[in-house]
Every structure is written in C-alpha cells, then in structure tokens.
Amino acid sequence: MAEGGLAHADDLLAQHPGRGAPKREQLEYWLGHFTQFDLLTNLPNRGQFVDRLNGALARAVRNKQVAGVLLLDLDRFKALNVKHGHRNADQVLKTTGARLKECTRASDSIARLGGDEFSVILEGLVERQGAAIAADRVLNALRVPIALDNGEVVVTATGGIAFFPLDADSVDTLLHHADIALSYAKERHRGTCQFYSPDLALHGERDKLRQSAARQRLDDLTPREREVLDILVAGNANKMIAYMLGTSIRTIENHRAKIMNKMQAQSLPELVRMVLEVEGAAARLPESTHS
C-alpha cells in the first residue's frame, strides 16, 4: 500500500489475485482484507488505523510537520437505530464512510473504529487552521440528508481533534487527547468540532466530580422522594404529582422542599438539569468509545 494511508480499501481490492488464482492465494488475500478492514463500510478498521497513525507520526517527525487526528461520533445514532431499524442504521454507516472518502484528501487516512465512531488522520499540516477547514468540510458533508427505506434522515456528527507533536508525543496520548476534545464537544456543542487544549481535561475532571457528588445526593434520597423527583423531572406540577401518588399537595410540597435541600439545588430548572446530567453520564458509562 502507498505510504501515508494514500490507499483506502479499494487499493487492497485492486490487488485481488483474480478468480483464476489458486484458492490458497485467494484465501490469503481475503484473510488479509478481513483483518484490516471493516466489512460494512470497507474502511480500515481500528487495528489498521493505529498502524497508519504510527506511520503518520513518523513522517511528521521526519518532515518536521504537524499531524492531526479527528475522531468523529454520529449524533444520537442509537436513537436512529431504534427508530429506523438495523438495516437503515447500517445504510447510514455505509453512507458516512462513502462521504468521508469523498470529502477528504487522498493523503488523509479514514477508518471506522467501531459502532458509529470514525476517524481521519490529517497529514502534512502546517497550522491548525488547515485541520479546521478539513473538519468543517467533513461535518458539512455528513449532515446532507440520507435516503432510507422509509424516507430521509439528517445525521450530524461531532468531532474532536488533537495534534502531534503540539498536543501529544505518542499515539496513545494523541488519541486520548482527541477523545477528551470529542467528549467536551458532545457535552456542550454537538454537531461541531473541538480542538484539544489542556483546559478541556480540567473541565472534564470538574464535570466528573460534580456529577459524582450529585449522584451521591440522589442515592441519599428516600424511595418516596426519588419517586416525586422522577415525576418532577418529567415536568408535572405539584397538583398532578399529588394526584398520581394519591397524596396531598402539601405533602408533595414538603417532599419537593426536602429534595431541593438534599440536592443543593436553588431552583427547579437547576434540579432538573442536575438529574439529567447524572442520568446522561450513567447512560454513557458502558460506552468507553462513545455513543
């Protein structure tokens, strides 16, 4: 394959030995293909991506240039999967892969890391602005409506970028920092791309500490208080909650005051936001590579 990830999956297909070749040779070809490429999108997989990233960093050192890593997550892909089904979700992933090929340079390596997570290696950069332009082009290309069996859907993506050697001096650190930038963007500005900075890691730690404290306060609520809280978060007024729980409005008001005090919330909107943050963080825990 060409150096620098110039070749995508099509390059390997071009090396197919042909139907007339010995079965052993064909088997070796396909085994090599399956271990390096994602079968759904025909993009390099995570293993191939890491190999190419190592090569990109070596070239950046040799040529005294900057290399960037753009990590991408499709926004609300799980909800799309549930609403439109696996077949349409697969079509979205395949279309995403095809559009990434179309809107990136030949020198940029693209990969599907798994699930709805994609990546682009940006080589030969002179400054960060070049990566910003590339990221805008990618995000704009991905938000074009996609035709499905039952209509069209607009899928946006969120990205995080880190640079070598500006932000990291190794592959692992570079990916970790790009992931921090991606997490920050998903928390605050979905549909955009965030550059890594050391401040983002501090924001992330503060968020974790705040959510951990709020989670502990939630655990300290009584079962009845938690029941009232859940209905409050759903947007019901005290009178409706009293009706639903078969109690008086005064009792609900007392529960609400105790909940506000225990949760250290100054207002109902702050309380709701606090609960949604904790529940959102809990929903992301099994997904170490994002959702």
N, C-alpha and C positions, 0 to 999 in steps of 0.2 A: 504493500500500500504506500501511497505517496506520503511523504513526511508532512507533519503538521496537521494531520487529520484532513487533508485535502480530499481524501476519498471517503465517501459515505458507503452505505450498504451496497449501492449499485456497483461499486468497484469490485466487491467480492463476487457479485453475480457475474460480472464480466469475466471473471477467472474460472467460471464453471467449466469443467473438463468436457462437457457435452455428453449426449446420450450414448454415443459410441465408445466412450471411455470405459475402462474396466470398472466393475462395480466397487472394488476396493478404493479406487481413486475418487469415485463419486461419493462414496460413504465418508471418506476423509474430508472432502470438501464440505459436505453438509454438516458434519460434526463440528468443523471449524466455524462454520457460519452460525450454528445454533449456540455455540458457547460465547460468541462475540456480539451477537445482535438480538434485539428484541423482536420476537416473532410477529407481534401485532403491527408495529409501526415500521419495521425493517430499519430501525435506527440502532446505532451502537448501544449496548447495554451498560450497566454500571461498571463492570469489570473493564470493558474496552474503553470506557470514558476515563477511568483512572489511569490506564496506560497512556492514553493520548494526552492527558493533563500532565503527566510526568514528562513526556516529550516536549510539551509546550513550554514548561518551566525551564527545561534545559536549553531550549532555543532562545528563550527570553534572556537568560544569563549570557549565552554566547553572543547574542546580537545586541545586548545592552538595551533591551526593550521592555515594555510592560505587557503582561498577560492578565486577562481578566476572566473570571468565572461568573456566569449568570445562571442562577438557579431560578426555576420557574415552577409555580404551582397553579393549576387551574382553579379558579374560584368556585366554591360551592359545588364541586364535582360530585360529591356523594349524594347531594340532593338531586342533582341531574340524573344520576344513576337510578335512584329510587323512582323518580317521576317518569323517566322515559325508557327505562329498562337497559339491560346489559348490552343488547345489540346496538342501540343508539349511542350508548356511552362509549362503546368500542369505536364507533364511527367518529365520534368527537376526538378520541385519542389519535386515530389514524389521520384525520384531517389536520390536527395540530402538528403532528410530525411532518406531514407534507408541506404545511405552510412555513414551518421553521426552515425546511430545506430551501424554500423559495425566497425567503426574506433575509437570509444570512449570506455572508461572503463564502466563497469556495474555501478560503483559508480557515474558516471557523468550524470547529467540530461540534456536532449536535449529538445528544444522547437522550434516551428515555431511561431515567434512573429507577423507575418503578411506579406503579399506580398512576397518579396524574402529575408526576414530577418529571420535569425535563431540565436539560442543562445545555448551555452553549459556552464553548471555550473561545474567547476573543483574543486572537494573537496579533502581534505587530502593532500594538497600541503605542502612541507617542504621549498621549494625555488621556485623562479620564473622560473628557468630553466625547471622544470617539466612542466610548462604551455607552454613554448616554444616548447618543444618536442611534446606535445599534439597538439598544433596549427599547427605545420609542418605536422603532420600525417593527420590532418583534411584537410588542403589545398591540400596536395598531393592526397588524396583520391577523393576530389571533382573535380580535374582537369582531371580525367580519362574520355575519350570520352563517351558520352551518345548517345545511339541509339534512333533515332526519326523515324517518319513515312517516312520522305524524306531524310534520311541519318544519319550522325553523327554530333554532335556538342561538342565542348570543352568549358566548362563553368568554369571559375575561380572564386574564392571568395576572398574577402578582410576582414580582421578581426581586431578587437580592443579588448584589454584585460585590465582589471583593477582588483586590488586585495584588498581583505578585510583581515585584517584591515590596510594594508600598504598604500592604496590609498584612502580609504573611511571608514567611521564608520556607514554607513546606506545603505539600499538597494537603495534608490533614488540616493544618491551621487555616489554609486558604478556604477550604470547603466549610470549615466550622464558622469562619467569619462571614462567608456568603450566606450561610444558613441563619446566622444571627440577623443579618440585614433583611433576609426574607421574612423571618418571624416578626420583626418590627413592622415591616410593611403590611403584613397580613393583619396585625393587630390594629393598625391605625389608618392605613391608606390602601385598601385593596384596589387592584387594578392599576397600580403604579409600580415603579421600580426604585428600590432604596440602595444607595451606596453604603458600604460598611464604614463605620467610624468607631473608635473605642468607646465613645459615649453610648452607643447602642447597647453594648454589653452591660453597662451600668443601668440603663433603663430596664433591660430585661431582668436583672437581678432585683431591682426595686419592685418590678411588677410581680415577680415570684414571691417576694417577701410579703407584699400587700395581699396577694391572693391567698397565701398560706395563712395569714392572720385572719382574713375574712372566712376562710374555710373552717378554721378552728372555732370562730364565733358561731358559725352556722351549726357546727356539731354540738355546741353547748345549748342550743335551743331545745325546749321540750317538744315532744311529738305534736302537741296541740299547737304550739307556737309555729312549728315548721309547716303545719297544715294551713294555718292562717297566712303565713308568709307566701306559700306557693300560690294561694288564691289571690293575694295582693299583687304578686308579680304578674299574674295573668291579667291584671287590670280591673278587678272587681272592686266595687265600693263596699264600705263597711256594712251597709244595709243588706246588700246581696250576699256578702260573706256570712252574716248572721243567719240569713235565710238558708243558705246552703249547709251550714253547720248546725242548724237547729238551736241557736242560742240568741242572746240579746245583743243589741247594737253596743250597749255599754261594755259588755264583756269583750266584744271584738275590739273596741277602742282601747281597753286596758291591755289586751294582748298586743295590739299594734304599738302602743307606747313602750311596752317591755321589749318588744322585738327591736324597735328603733334604738333603744338604750343599749341593749346587748350587742347589736351590730355596729354601734357607734356611727349611726347614720343621722345626718342633720335634716334630711328631707326624704320623702317617699321616692322621688326620682333617683336620688343618690343610693337609696337602699336597693332599688330595682337594678340599677347599674352594677352595684356590688355583687349581687346574686348572679346576674347574667355573666359577669366576668369570671366568677368562680366556676360556674357550671360550664362555661365555654372552655376554660383551661382544663377541666376534668375530662371533657369530651375529646381533647387533643392528646391526652396522656398516652394512649396506646399507639399513636401515630408518630413515631420518632422521626419520620421523614415527611411529616406534614400531611395535611389534607386539602 
